[in-house]
C-alpha cells in the first residue's frame, strides 16, 4: 500500500519503523514479525470524529485485491504456476507469460488483510469502528466515532501471509 498522505523521515525502533504523518499528531508504524507485516496508525490525540487515510494499491501483474464480505481485503492471483520467477526461452515466451498473468482469472487467494480495528488506551475492547473502502486501486481506511475515544489509540490494519509458498 502506497500512502497518499505525506510521511516524514522514519526512525527505527527495534523491529519497528516509525513514520510521523505530516501535519498530524500521528504516525504510521510498521512492525515486522515472523509471519506478518503489521501496520498501525497511531493517533496521539483527537483529530476529528472521523479520520480517513488513503492509499494507492500497487500490485504486480497477475494480482488483484477485492473487498470481501466481513470487511477484509483478499489478494487474489492467477494460477500459482504462473507466478514467481519463471524462466522463458524467448522474448515471445516472456510476452505470452506476461499476457497470461494480466488476463488470467484471479481466483486463488494468496493472502488477506483482516478488517481494521481500533485499540484505545486503557480499554480491552473498543467501540470505535474502522473499515476499508475500496474503489479501483484506491483504498481508504475510515475510522468513525473518535469523539469518545481514549487517546493515544491505534488503527490496526494488518497483513497476513497465509503461506510463503503461495507467493512463490
N, C-alpha and C positions, 0 to 999 in steps of 0.2 A: 504494500500500500504506500503510495507516494502522497504525503500530506500536502494539502492545498493551503495550509496555514503556515506562516513563517516560523521557522525554528532558529534559535540562537546556537552558538557553538556548544557542542556537547562536552560533558565531563564524565569520566569513568569512575564508577564506584563498585569495586569488586566485580560481580558478574552482571552489573547493570550499566547502561549508558543513559545519561540524563540530558535531555534537550529542553532547555527553557523555551516556552512558547512566547514569541514576540508579542508585546502589547497586552499580556495577561499575567496574572499571578498564578501561573500554571506551568506544568512541564509534561513532556512526553517521556515516559520511562520504558526502556527496552530491557527486559531481563532474559538472559539466556539460560535455559535449563537443559537437562539431558534429552528430553523428548519434545520440548515445546519452546517456541519463541513467544514470550508474553509481553504485551504492550499494555501499559496503564497510562491513563491521562490523569494527572494529579492536579486537582483544583485546591489551592490553598485557602481560598475564601469565596464567598458568594459573588457570582458574576452574572446574575440574572436567573429568573425562574427556569428558563430553557437555555441550554447551550448546544451548539452544533459544531462538529468537527468534520471537515470534508476531506476526502481522499480521492485520488485517481488510482484505479486498479490497473496495474501494468502486468500483463501475463504473457508468457511465451506462446508461440503458435501451438495449437493443439489443446489449449486450456480455456475454460470459461468459468465464470462464477454465477451462481444463482442464489437468490434469497429463498430459503427453504421454509416450509411450514414450521412454526415454532420459533422463527426469527433467526436461525443460524444461517451462515453462508456456506454453501457447498461448492467446492472447487472440483470441476469435472474435466476429464481429459478423454482423448481418443483412446483406442485400444493401446494398452501399455506397451505392446510390441513396437509401436510407432514412436514411443518417447525415448528420451535418453540420447546417448552419444552413439549414433548408428553410422557405420562406415558405408559409403557409397562408392561404386566403381567409377562412375562418370558424372559429369555435370547434369546430364539428363536424368539419371537416377536420383540425384540430390534434389532436382526440381520436382520430380514425382513424389518423393518423400515429403517435401515441404507442402505440396498441394494436398496430400493425404492428411497431414497434420491440421491444415487450415480448414478443410472441408469435411473431414470425417466426423461421424457422430460422437459427441462428447457425452458419454453416458457412464463412464467409470469414475466413481467418487474417489478422488485421490486424497483429499483431506478436507477438514471443515473448521470453521471458526464458530464457536458457540455464540449465542446472543450475548451482547454486552450486559454487564450488571454493575451495580454501584456498591462500593464499600465505604461506609461512613465511620468516622472516628467514634469509638465508644459504643457502637451498635453491632450486634451479631448478625442481624438481618435488616436490610434497608428497604424502605417503602418507595424509594426513588426509582423511577422507571427509565430505562435506557433501551434503545432499539436501533437497528440498522434501517436505512432507506437506500435502495439500490436503483439507479437509473443509468442503464448502459454501463459505462466504465467508471461512473461516479458513485462513490459510496459516502453516505453521511451517517455519522454516529450522533443520534439525537437523545439528549437526556433532559427529562422534564420533572418539575416538582421540586426544584432545588431550593426554593424559598425556605422550606422546613428542614433542610439538610444540616448535619453536623459536620463541620469542616476541621481539618482538611479531609477530602474524600478522594477516592479513585474511581474512575470509569474504566472498566476492565474488559476490553475485547482481547481475547487470547486466540492464538493459532495452535492447533494440534495437528501433528502429522500422524496419520493412522499407522503407517509403516513406511520406513525409509525405502524399502524395495519398490513401493508403488511409484516413487518419484524417479526411479532409475530407468 
